[in-house]
Amino acid sequence: MKKGQLLATLDPDLFQYQTEQINANLQNSKSNLAYNEINFNRQRQLYKVGAISKADFDVATNQFNAARAQVNSVSAQLSTARKNLSLTNIYSPIDGTVLNRNVSEGQKATFTVDAFPDETFNGSVSEVRLQPTVSSNVVNYTTIINADNSSLKLKPGMTANITIYTQVLKNVMKIPAAATSFRPDSLVMKKYKVDSPFANGKGKRKGTGPKKEKSGMENKSESASVWIIGKDSVITRKRIRTGMDNDTEIQVISGLNKNDNIITGYKNLSKKSSGNAAKSPFMPQRRGSGSGGGNRGGPR
């Protein structure tokens, strides 16, 4: 950011209309001043020769002075309006770096309505009104979204399911969020070889939650770990850096290759019990013994 650089432009239409209206009022006031000046000069000549009374001359004098004051007042209003119009362009006062902004461009939004469930409508957020409403102890803010309704399909009062895009990243690697919470247990270790310092009690296992790291002044990344299944049934723990997430998928910034086979969890497999007798789900189940019972698990 450089000093004098244009940072943002506010909508100038309202200020432009106000400036034009005040300018029109100024022209009208100047015309009225010109008329009252002519009338004042005429009344003064008539008063000098005794053709009119002192009261009539005082009225003409007052009207002339009032018209002149009106022109000065409207001229000041026009200067203020022009100043406000010039302030719609916001320039940087100094050289520096922008750390935060409180005003954003209209965010993209998509939505569907129950009347047309297979059609997606596009729009953009134009306003978030700051007067809240409270319903069931939940604070809500009315959000205005501009959308094209040339087809007249959208009607007042329709229920809409809306998605607002706060940030969009293209061409990124992403993984299921479940992959970062998987940890191999004893059942997995019996069937697969675990290549990790945490296997067989070696080393200390730290907290499994993601660790935040600062990367630059604005962007933040998190450190997490995933498990990769490779050849010969060997699973390996990898440390990765993650970015955005939507509670279902997570962006991977570094640490993974596109050919890595990550583990998201494992499923339990059990033999079907023989017989058709109904069993109560609330009664404790008898454990199997030997080769006929137990559960088997495997990464997936």
N, C-alpha and C positions, 0 to 999 in steps of 0.2 A: 504494500500500500504506500503510495506516494502523496506528499502534500499537494492538495488541489485536485486529487483524483476524484471523479464522480463515483460515489459509493451506492447511491440509491436515488430513485425518482418517485415521489409520491404522486398520486393521481391529481393532475392539475386542473381538471375540468371545473370543479366547484369554485376554485379560486379564480379561474379565468372568467366564468360567468359573473361572479361578484364584481370583478374589475370592470367588465364591460357595462354592467348596470350602473355602477357609480360614475363611470365616465359619461354615460348618457344623462345622468342627473346633473353632472357638472355643466354640460352643454346647455341644458334647460335653464340652469341657474344663471349662466352668462347671458343668455337671451333675455331673461327677466331683468338682469342688471342693466343691460343696454336700454331697454324700454324705460325703466325707472329713471335712468340718467337723463334721457331725452325729456321725460315729463318734468323732472326736477328743474332743468334749465328753462323750460317753457314757463313753469309756474313762478320761477324767480323773476323772469322778465315782466310777467303780468303783475307780480306783487310790487315791483319797483314803480310801475306807472299807476298803481292803486286800483287795478282792475279786479283783484281778488283780495280776500281777507288774509290776516296773519294766520288764522287757523288752517285755511286751505294750503297755505305755503308750508306750514309745519307738517301737515300730512304727507305732502310730496317729499319733503326732506327725510322724514322717517322711513318712507317706503324705499327711497334710494339707499339710505344707510343699511337697511335690513337686507336688501338685495346684494349689496356688496359683502356683507358679513356671511351671507349664505354661500356665495362663491368661494370665500376663503375656507369655510367649513367643509364643503364638498371636496375641495382640492386636497385638504388634509386626509379625508377618507380615501381618496383615490391613491394617495401616496402610500397609505397603510395597506391597501389591497394589492398594490403592485409589489410591495415588500413581501407580503405573504405568498404571492405567486412565485417570486424568485426563490423562496425558501423551500419550494417543492423539490428542488435539486439539492441533494445533500453531498457535500464535498468533504474530503478528508482534511482536517486542520493541520495534521503533522504527518511525518513519515513514521511508519510503524507496522505492526502486525495485528490483525483483527482476531481477538480471542473469543468473542461471543457476540451474538446478534439476537435482539429481542423481536425482530420483525422478519418474517419469512414470506417468500412468494407463495401463492395459492398452491396447496398440496393436491396432488392427484387423488381422485377418489373414484371408485367403481361401486355400483350397487344394483341390486335386483329388487323387483317388487313381486308380490304374490300373484298378481294378475298375469304377469309374463315371466314365469320362473326360468325359462330357457334363454332369456335375453338379458344381456349385461349392458347397463347404461354407464356412461363416462361423465365425469364432472370434475370440478376443482373447488377446494375450500376457499371461500371468499371472505368469511367473517366468523369469528367465534365470539358470541356475545357474553359479556362478563357478568350479567345478572343471572345468578344461579337459581335453580328450582330444586327443592328437596322432596324426594319421593322414597318412602320406606328407609329413611336415614341415609339415602344415597344422594349426593350432590350432582346435579346435571347442569351442563351448559349448552345452550342452544347453538348449533353450528349450521351456518348457511352454506349450501353447496350449489354452485351454478352448474346447470346441466342443460343440454340441448333437448328441447321438447317440441321440435318442429313436427313430429309425427302425432302429437297430441295424445300420446299413450299415457303420460303421467297425469294423474288427477290429484287434487287436494285430498289429504287424509289417507293416502295409500301408505301401507306399512312397507318400509324399505329395509333391506339388509345391506349395510354399508361397510366398505373396506376403504380406509384412508391410508395412503402410502406415506409413511414418515421418512423412509429412506429406501433407496433401491440400489443394489449392487449387481453388476452384470459380469458374467464369465468368472464366477468364483467356484471354489471347491466347497462342498457342503457334505455333512454326514448326519445321520440320525442323532438326536440328542441323547438317546439311550446308550450310545456307544461310550460316552464319557463317564457314565455311572457304573459300567460293568466292572466287576472284580472277580477273578477266578476263585472258586471255593475248593474245598477238599475233594468234592465229587469230580470237578474238572481236572484237578491235579492228578487223580488216579488214572485218567484216560489220556491226558495230554501232557507233554513235557513243557514245563513253564520255564522260559528263559528270562529270568528277572532277578535282581538282587533281593527282591522281597520274597522269593520262593523259599520254602523250607526254613523259614524263620530268619534268613540272613538279612542283615540291614534293618533299618527302622522304617516303618511305613508311616509317612506323614499324613496329614489330613487329606482326604480325597476331594475336598471341594476345590473349585477353580481358584487359582491365584491370580490376582490382578496385577498387570504390569503396565507401566506407562510407556507409550511409544509415540514420541512427539509431544506437541503441546495440546492437541485437541483429541487425537485418536487414542483410544484405550483398547488394549487387548487383554485376554485372559489366558492363563496357562492351564492346560488340562492334560489328561493322559487317556490313551485308548490301547486296546489290545489287538494285535495282528496275528492271524493264524497263517502259518507258512507251511513249508514242506515238512514231511515226516511228523505231522501232528505236533509241531512246535508252535507255541504261542508266545509272543514277545510284546512287552510293554513299550509304548512309544510316547514321548512327551511332545505335545503339539501346542501351537498358539492359535486361539480362536478369536473370532470377531463377532459379528452380529448373530443373533439367534431369534427365532420366533416360537420358542418353547417346544418345537417339534424338530427343527433342523438347525444345525450350527455351521457357521462359516469357518473354514479352516484356512488360516493365513500361511502357516508353514508347519513342517514336521511330517507330512504325509505325501505319498506318491499316489497317483491315480490308480495304480495296479494293486495297492495294498488291500488285503481282504480283512476288513475290520470286523470285530465281534461286537454285537449289540446285546447279546444275552444268550441264554440257553433254555431249552425246553425239556420238560420231564416226560419220559416215555415209560409207560407201565403196561404189563400184560393185562388183557381183559379178564376179568374174573369169570370163572365158569359158573353155569347155572343161571336161571332166570329169576331166582328169588329176589324179591324187592328188599332193599336195605334202607334203614332209616339214616338220613344224612347226619343226624345228631348223635348216633351211637358210635363209640370208638371202633375204628377198623382194626382187625387183627393183622399184625405184621407177617409178611411172608418169610420163609426160611429156605436156605439152600439156594439152588439155581432157579427155583420157581417164583421167587418174590423179589421185592426191592424195586428201586427206581433206577433208571439209567438216564444220564444227562449228557448233552453235547452242545458245544457252541453253535451258534447260528448267526 
